[in-house]
Amino acid sequence: MEGTAQQIAAGESQKRRWVWNDNASECVAVISELTNGKASIMTRGCEGYCGASAAGAMDGLFNKK
């Protein structure tokens, strides 16, 4: 994934939130910085990067180091 994410309005329990999309496909990623210090990543339509079996592989909650 390459490019720049655009900041969008944060939701409940979120400090900041960004959306990234690939103009060449339907891939969209939403990256959220949560108020508890974790990060959340949700993707849709990104199967073209690694195949259908990898759908959702980037999704999840991540701890700050």
Backbone as CSV, one residue per row, in Angstrom:
resi,resn,N_x,N_y,N_z,CA_x,CA_y,CA_z,C_x,C_y,C_z
1,MET,0.841,-1.174,0.000,0.000,0.000,0.000,0.885,1.234,0.000
2,GLU,0.637,2.108,-0.922,1.382,3.358,-1.013,0.399,4.510,-1.097
3,GLY,0.865,5.686,-0.745,0.030,6.870,-0.880,-0.138,7.595,0.432
4,THR,-1.089,8.497,0.444,-1.333,9.347,1.599,-2.760,9.167,2.081
5,ALA,-2.928,9.040,3.376,-4.262,8.939,3.967,-4.786,10.343,4.263
6,GLN,-6.094,10.496,4.163,-6.736,11.775,4.455,-7.400,11.687,5.823
7,GLN,-7.190,12.708,6.659,-7.805,12.699,7.977,-9.296,12.961,7.843
8,ILE,-10.091,12.192,8.600,-11.541,12.360,8.620,-11.982,12.513,10.070
9,ALA,-13.245,12.819,10.278,-13.765,13.034,11.630,-13.627,11.763,12.469
10,ALA,-13.185,11.941,13.701,-13.032,10.822,14.625,-14.380,10.475,15.236
11,GLY,-14.570,9.200,15.498,-15.793,8.733,16.130,-15.601,8.581,17.632
12,GLU,-16.574,7.972,18.268,-16.525,7.742,19.704,-15.335,6.841,20.041
13,SER,-14.623,7.160,21.099,-13.438,6.424,21.566,-12.251,6.540,20.620
14,GLN,-12.309,7.476,19.690,-11.207,7.677,18.751,-10.610,9.063,18.950
15,LYS,-9.283,9.114,18.918,-8.569,10.385,18.990,-8.498,11.025,17.610
16,ARG,-8.075,10.222,16.633,-7.962,10.663,15.236,-8.295,9.489,14.329
17,ARG,-8.658,9.831,13.081,-9.000,8.774,12.123,-8.639,9.234,10.720
18,TRP,-8.126,8.287,9.919,-7.728,8.571,8.538,-8.329,7.521,7.623
19,VAL,-8.554,7.907,6.380,-9.007,6.957,5.364,-8.009,6.990,4.214
20,TRP,-7.681,5.815,3.713,-6.777,5.672,2.575,-7.500,4.857,1.532
21,ASN,-7.395,5.254,0.275,-7.961,4.429,-0.787,-7.015,4.387,-1.967
22,ASP,-7.098,3.281,-2.666,-6.266,3.034,-3.832,-7.075,3.396,-5.068
23,ASN,-6.618,4.370,-5.816,-7.345,4.806,-7.006,-7.377,3.744,-8.099
24,ALA,-6.503,2.753,-8.017,-6.428,1.715,-9.040,-7.309,0.501,-8.720
25,SER,-7.885,0.452,-7.514,-8.733,-0.676,-7.125,-9.805,-0.179,-6.160
26,GLU,-10.517,-1.109,-5.555,-11.558,-0.758,-4.588,-11.042,-0.815,-3.157
27,CYS,-9.740,-0.944,-2.978,-9.157,-1.089,-1.646,-9.297,0.199,-0.836
28,VAL,-9.838,0.058,0.377,-9.999,1.178,1.303,-9.513,0.718,2.674
29,ALA,-8.752,1.564,3.353,-8.308,1.277,4.716,-8.676,2.451,5.608
30,VAL,-9.219,2.140,6.786,-9.520,3.157,7.789,-8.602,2.887,8.971
31,ILE,-7.803,3.882,9.321,-6.830,3.777,10.405,-7.287,4.707,11.512
32,SER,-7.485,4.161,12.709,-7.976,4.950,13.830,-6.990,4.913,14.982
33,GLU,-6.693,6.079,15.530,-5.920,6.169,16.773,-6.946,6.273,17.888
34,LEU,-6.970,5.288,18.770,-7.977,5.227,19.818,-7.534,5.979,21.064
35,THR,-8.507,6.364,21.883,-8.193,7.115,23.101,-7.436,6.269,24.117
36,ASN,-7.485,4.932,23.989,-6.754,4.059,24.919,-5.311,3.816,24.477
37,GLY,-4.871,4.512,23.406,-3.498,4.399,22.945,-3.267,3.339,21.879
38,LYS,-4.279,2.553,21.570,-4.146,1.524,20.537,-4.505,2.104,19.174
39,ALA,-4.206,1.350,18.143,-4.584,1.722,16.778,-5.468,0.618,16.221
40,SER,-6.462,1.011,15.450,-7.370,0.066,14.811,-7.257,0.237,13.303
41,ILE,-7.163,-0.876,12.593,-7.117,-0.830,11.130,-8.220,-1.732,10.592
42,MET,-9.026,-1.179,9.685,-10.085,-1.931,9.010,-9.908,-1.741,7.514
43,THR,-9.953,-2.819,6.765,-9.801,-2.740,5.310,-11.006,-3.368,4.627
44,ARG,-11.260,-2.911,3.405,-12.322,-3.476,2.568,-11.835,-3.474,1.124
45,GLY,-12.078,-4.542,0.413,-11.773,-4.603,-1.008,-10.298,-4.660,-1.351
46,CYS,-9.455,-5.119,-0.433,-8.005,-5.128,-0.662,-7.473,-6.503,-1.063
47,GLU,-8.355,-7.415,-1.429,-7.943,-8.772,-1.777,-6.966,-8.800,-2.946
48,GLY,-7.003,-7.799,-3.815,-6.125,-7.748,-4.977,-4.651,-7.641,-4.623
49,TYR,-4.333,-7.215,-3.403,-2.939,-7.079,-2.999,-2.295,-8.425,-2.707
50,CYS,-3.012,-9.310,-2.041,-2.418,-10.589,-1.633,-3.313,-11.778,-1.922
51,GLY,-4.419,-11.583,-2.593,-5.340,-12.674,-2.890,-6.467,-12.766,-1.879
52,ALA,-7.525,-13.442,-2.266,-8.724,-13.547,-1.435,-8.441,-14.189,-0.084
53,SER,-7.501,-15.109,-0.019,-7.217,-15.782,1.250,-6.604,-14.839,2.281
54,ALA,-6.114,-13.699,1.851,-5.512,-12.730,2.770,-6.487,-11.621,3.164
55,ALA,-7.745,-11.731,2.756,-8.744,-10.709,3.078,-8.805,-10.500,4.586
56,GLY,-8.692,-9.259,5.007,-8.750,-8.924,6.428,-7.462,-9.155,7.189
57,ALA,-6.393,-9.570,6.520,-5.134,-9.887,7.203,-4.509,-8.665,7.878
58,MET,-4.800,-7.478,7.381,-4.238,-6.260,7.980,-5.139,-5.696,9.069
59,ASP,-6.354,-6.212,9.192,-7.329,-5.687,10.145,-6.971,-6.075,11.572
60,GLY,-7.340,-5.225,12.516,-7.162,-5.572,13.911,-6.809,-4.387,14.780
61,LEU,-6.586,-4.691,16.062,-6.144,-3.712,17.051,-4.655,-3.904,17.274
62,PHE,-3.946,-2.815,17.328,-2.498,-2.866,17.480,-2.081,-2.006,18.661
63,ASN,-1.151,-2.526,19.477,-0.643,-1.801,20.637,0.512,-0.903,20.247
64,LYS,0.601,0.214,20.937,1.711,1.142,20.751,2.937,0.575,21.452
65,LYS,4.102,0.667,20.815,5.340,0.182,21.435,5.893,1.203,22.370
